[in-house]
């Protein structure tokens, strides 16, 4: 009589591996939630602080509003100074975005689609522009703006913002434009499209995700800009919103609740703008990396 032995493969290691992966996923999720909470906590504190009274903030700085005081926000919204600063920020941000997108798209198109002498040097110069932050160049920039007669004007803020935003814009747009098949341009040339016609009718529609991405980044960076307006703008009527927030906080330093309300309303436009177009930004940057 012959006995047949059956070999059974143990499944314990797989269970251990699955449990280990599950534990690591839980840990990663916990760390992510912790980081998100740390980033959102100051924003939530400022927004809720605008609904409190100064007495409540003095007694319990980290507490929640016992009675929701809407008057702080109403006073700020009824102020003509606030809306004037909103208008200045909007003008500066829109002008910066339009010129950054237009100039960056044209420069990236030439660098990505055509081969010419010095092309690598030009691209390297734009790339090197990322290594010079505003803080490093603020003194010579101030002297240049003053010599051009652009002090206390939004043009003195917009033009430097365009210059500092162009390097990143070109770096993001170039992979998108270089990824357009050469055969498509040749077919368009056969159909009678010149370089400008190909740019307007073919390149622009295909580059919309990247254009939206660089436009959003330029708009948000301009809206949140503080250092450049601080050096260029000395007239309160020309203040942008970040600079106006600092001036308001200095003027009403005793009225903490009202300062928090002003700060909250100053943050909301950029937060909403970034939240609405978040997927566009991520999609555009992902496409740039793939390209």
VENMOFEN-V174284 format. One line per field, one symbol per residue. burial: b if it has 16 or more other C-alpha atoms within 10 Angstrom, else e. A space follows every 10 residues. Layout:
burial: ???
This chain:
burial: eeeeeeeeee eeeeeeeeee eeeeeeeeee eeeeeeeeee eeeebbbbbb bbbbebbeee eeeebeeebe ebbeebeeee bbebbbbbbb bbbbbbbebb bebbbebbbe bbbeeeeeee eebeebeebe eeeeeeebee bbeebeeeeb bbbbbbbbbb bbebbbbbbb bbbbbbbbeb eeeebeebee eebeeeebbe ebbeeebebb bbbbbbbbbb bbbbbbebbb bbbeeeebbb bbbbbeebbe eeeeebbbbb bbbbbbbeeb eeebeeeeeb bebbbebbee e
